[in-house]
Amino acid sequence: MPNPKTITILIVDDSELVRTGLKTLLEAHARTADCLLRVVGEANTAGSAVTEAARLKPDVVLLDIRLPDGSGLEACRKILASDSDIKVLILTSVIDDSLVYDAMSSGAHGYLLKEINAQGLCRALVDVDAGKFILDPSLTTRVLNLVRSGSTPPNEQDKLAILSAQERRVLALVAEGKTNKEVAEQMGLSDKTVKNYLSNIFEKLKITRRSQAAVLYTESRQRA
């Protein structure tokens, strides 16, 4: 059998107790879905999160929002601006409609609450590493309600109208959390063709992240 893929993780939380608990939990459930989870570092501030992410280049940064020296979302933006290959998964106790929306707009690849169980967290890390977007089930309704409230500026409302029918189909599947390979298989396209479609979509919508694309698609569906 081939060696399982190792997913490296940087844990960012201002609580030493939480960091230790998460590391212990992930080590106890290290092997999941044919992958190995390995914690390669820890950070307790937004500044150190950015520094450690640049130094360690983890596959996934497990990031809290509330940090002593600033917002985890600002750290998220800086991490992704420095290295677009890194995935950021928000793990927090903060339930705030606007923060969930801001996290997705900042390029985070998922938003989970700390109430999640060990199996759910490990599965989320594997899925995020594979390119999927993860949103805690308890937050889905809250995000949709925020969209329905009309908080998005009017000039953002018709963005998807500039996409072709095929581009909209690709975007719909991406919004469901599918990887490029899964989109290609479902649409009968090559991986390269899907990648080209996504490049065009991102350029037209003036975005850089799959999570931002998912937000725009969700908004569009709710206004339809």
ROZA-781771 format. One record per residue (C-alpha): residue number from 1; residue in three letters; z, y, x. Coordinates in steps of 0.001 Angstrom, whole numbers. Each point is the difference from the previous one (the first is absolute). Example, Ala and Ser with C-alpha at 12.3 -4.5 7.8 and 13.67 -1.06 7.14 Angstrom:
BEGIN
1	ALA	7800	-4500	12300 $
2	SER	-660	3440	1370 $
END
This chain:
BEGIN
1	MET	0	0	0 $
2	PRO	-721	3537	1226 $
3	ASN	2913	2120	1066 $
4	PRO	1289	2203	-2844 $
5	LYS	-665	3714	211 $
6	THR	2958	2076	1178 $
7	ILE	688	3193	-1970 $
8	THR	2012	2481	2058 $
9	ILE	2362	2337	-1843 $
10	LEU	1793	3259	802 $
11	ILE	3040	640	-2216 $
12	VAL	848	3659	-695 $
13	ASP	3261	799	-1795 $
14	ASP	2888	2316	810 $
15	SER	2561	-2706	-797 $
16	GLU	769	-2425	2828 $
17	LEU	1375	-2405	-2589 $
18	VAL	-3267	37	-1948 $
19	ARG	-2109	-425	3145 $
20	THR	2106	-2939	1154 $
21	GLY	-103	-1560	-3455 $
22	LEU	-3768	320	-244 $
23	LYS	-515	-1425	3483 $
24	THR	2263	-2959	-783 $
25	LEU	-1755	-588	-3315 $
26	LEU	-3474	100	1521 $
27	GLU	1015	-2300	2839 $
28	ALA	1418	-2473	-2535 $
29	HIS	-3275	44	-1923 $
30	ALA	-2223	477	3047 $
31	ARG	-2666	-2452	-1048 $
32	THR	-1701	815	-3274 $
33	ALA	-3510	-571	-1328 $
34	ASP	-1196	-1383	3349 $
35	CYS	1165	3145	1805 $
36	LEU	2890	709	2349 $
37	LEU	2025	3161	-583 $
38	ARG	1467	1527	3169 $
39	VAL	2087	3181	225 $
40	VAL	-997	1795	3198 $
41	GLY	2032	3179	-342 $
42	GLU	2274	2282	-1982 $
43	ALA	257	3744	-596 $
44	ASN	2519	2149	-1865 $
45	THR	-1783	3360	-301 $
46	ALA	-3435	1279	-957 $
47	GLY	-598	1185	3554 $
48	SER	929	-3303	1589 $
49	ALA	-2103	-1836	-2598 $
50	VAL	-3105	1854	1155 $
51	THR	858	-521	3665 $
52	GLU	789	-3708	-358 $
53	ALA	-3074	-656	-2132 $
54	ALA	-2184	1543	2703 $
55	ARG	1772	-1986	2722 $
56	LEU	266	-3388	-1697 $
57	LYS	-3144	109	-2170 $
58	PRO	1450	-2310	-2669 $
59	ASP	-2139	-1510	-2728 $
60	VAL	2336	1360	-2703 $
61	VAL	2599	2776	-50 $
62	LEU	2741	-657	-2566 $
63	LEU	1043	3571	-742 $
64	ASP	2714	1697	-2041 $
65	ILE	-739	3419	-1523 $
66	ARG	3318	1766	538 $
67	LEU	632	453	3722 $
68	PRO	2455	2336	1805 $
69	ASP	-2603	2217	1635 $
70	GLY	-2602	166	-2748 $
71	SER	-2136	-1880	-2469 $
72	GLY	-1248	-3497	617 $
73	LEU	-3214	1058	-1703 $
74	GLU	-697	2554	2721 $
75	ALA	679	-2723	2548 $
76	CYS	-2417	-2225	-1916 $
77	ARG	-2759	2595	250 $
78	LYS	571	484	3731 $
79	ILE	83	-3742	695 $
80	LEU	-3259	-605	-1857 $
81	ALA	-1665	3040	1550 $
82	SER	860	-1386	3434 $
83	ASP	-1026	-3603	-717 $
84	SER	-1959	-889	-3127 $
85	ASP	421	-3734	664 $
86	ILE	3726	141	-745 $
87	LYS	1106	-716	-3571 $
88	VAL	2986	1838	-1499 $
89	LEU	2125	-1617	-2696 $
90	ILE	2624	2234	-1612 $
91	LEU	3312	-1767	-659 $
92	THR	2556	2278	-1604 $
93	SER	2688	338	-2636 $
94	VAL	-1533	3272	-1193 $
95	ILE	-1591	-159	-3461 $
96	ASP	-1836	3273	-494 $
97	ASP	-3320	304	-1813 $
98	SER	-1420	2694	2251 $
99	LEU	1107	-1772	3189 $
100	VAL	-1794	-3187	-1024 $
101	TYR	-3144	2022	-615 $
102	ASP	433	1955	3241 $
103	ALA	509	-3213	1959 $
104	MET	-3317	-1385	-1208 $
105	SER	-1732	3298	650 $
106	SER	1459	10	3532 $
107	GLY	-1788	-3258	725 $
108	ALA	2912	-2441	-367 $
109	HIS	-1220	-3506	-719 $
110	GLY	2832	-807	-2377 $
111	TYR	3236	1187	-1601 $
112	LEU	2873	-2424	-584 $
113	LEU	3610	405	-1068 $
114	LYS	2825	-1491	2041 $
115	GLU	980	-2166	-2971 $
116	ILE	-2953	-2294	828 $
117	ASN	921	-3546	1029 $
118	ALA	-739	-1575	3378 $
119	GLN	-2986	-2005	-1187 $
120	GLY	-1546	3040	-1677 $
121	LEU	419	2169	3094 $
122	CYS	-1503	-2604	2324 $
123	ARG	-2932	-518	-2351 $
124	ALA	-528	3773	-188 $
125	LEU	-76	293	3801 $
126	VAL	-2644	-2724	230 $
127	ASP	-2080	1598	-2775 $
128	VAL	225	3493	1481 $
129	ASP	-1017	-1310	3406 $
130	ALA	-3039	-1580	-1703 $
131	GLY	-1013	3404	-1363 $
132	LYS	1364	-247	-3518 $
133	PHE	1855	2810	-1757 $
134	ILE	3457	-912	-1322 $
135	LEU	1969	1871	-2664 $
136	ASP	3389	-1150	-1262 $
137	PRO	-573	-1337	-3551 $
138	SER	2845	2117	-1355 $
139	LEU	-1807	3156	1164 $
140	THR	-3446	-638	-1460 $
141	THR	800	1531	-3381 $
142	ARG	1646	3014	1630 $
143	VAL	-3090	707	2106 $
144	LEU	-2309	-335	-2991 $
145	ASN	2222	2345	-1992 $
146	LEU	-240	2521	2809 $
147	VAL	-3773	-284	-119 $
148	ARG	-23	423	-3784 $
149	SER	2143	3128	313 $
150	GLY	-2993	1763	1484 $
151	SER	1656	868	3295 $
152	THR	-3304	-293	1877 $
153	PRO	-1872	3302	355 $
154	PRO	-2962	387	-2432 $
155	ASN	-2521	199	2814 $
156	GLU	1016	-3513	1087 $
157	GLN	-635	-1592	-3391 $
158	ASP	-3704	-817	251 $
159	LYS	-157	-1122	3611 $
160	LEU	-1276	-3496	-769 $
161	ALA	-3034	1390	-1820 $
162	ILE	-1717	482	3367 $
163	LEU	170	-3747	755 $
164	SER	-2797	-2429	-825 $
165	ALA	636	-2856	-2427 $
166	GLN	191	-2478	2887 $
167	GLU	2415	2226	1907 $
168	ARG	2223	211	-3078 $
169	ARG	23	-3806	-253 $
170	VAL	1052	-254	3644 $
171	LEU	2682	2641	-549 $
172	ALA	1339	-1841	-3066 $
173	LEU	532	-3169	2032 $
174	VAL	1604	1926	2863 $
175	ALA	2372	1602	-2521 $
176	GLU	1013	-3511	-1079 $
177	GLY	1176	-614	3557 $
178	LYS	-2878	-2197	1140 $
179	THR	-1018	-133	3644 $
180	ASN	-3564	708	1175 $
181	LYS	-599	-3737	297 $
182	GLU	1200	-636	-3555 $
183	VAL	-2145	2854	-1345 $
184	ALA	-3011	-1405	1853 $
185	GLU	548	-3484	-1424 $
186	GLN	445	1243	-3556 $
187	MET	-3045	2274	95 $
188	GLY	-2240	-2309	2001 $
189	LEU	-314	2471	2878 $
190	SER	540	-211	3742 $
191	ASP	3177	1342	1572 $
192	LYS	-2079	2611	1829 $
193	THR	-1583	1219	-3256 $
194	VAL	3420	399	-1605 $
195	LYS	1210	1902	3050 $
196	ASN	-3005	2327	-268 $
197	TYR	667	572	-3697 $
198	LEU	3612	876	769 $
199	SER	-1039	2417	2737 $
200	ASN	-2277	1774	-2483 $
201	ILE	2729	29	-2654 $
202	PHE	2571	1456	2391 $
203	GLU	-2440	2652	1180 $
204	LYS	-974	1019	-3540 $
205	LEU	3614	118	-1216 $
206	LYS	1206	1658	3233 $
207	ILE	2718	-2606	538 $
208	THR	891	-2316	2872 $
209	ARG	2253	-2692	-1497 $
210	ARG	-426	-2895	-2418 $
211	SER	3232	1035	-1724 $
212	GLN	-1463	3454	-712 $
213	ALA	-3059	-1682	-1492 $
214	ALA	2264	-2114	-2217 $
215	VAL	1795	3117	-1231 $
216	LEU	-3257	1763	-899 $
217	TYR	-1367	-3059	-1782 $
218	THR	3221	-450	-2003 $
219	GLU	-113	3658	-1028 $
220	SER	-3609	-343	-1096 $
221	ARG	731	-3094	-2126 $
222	GLN	2928	1658	-1712 $
223	ARG	-2084	3054	-932 $
224	ALA	-2883	-2133	-1347 $
END
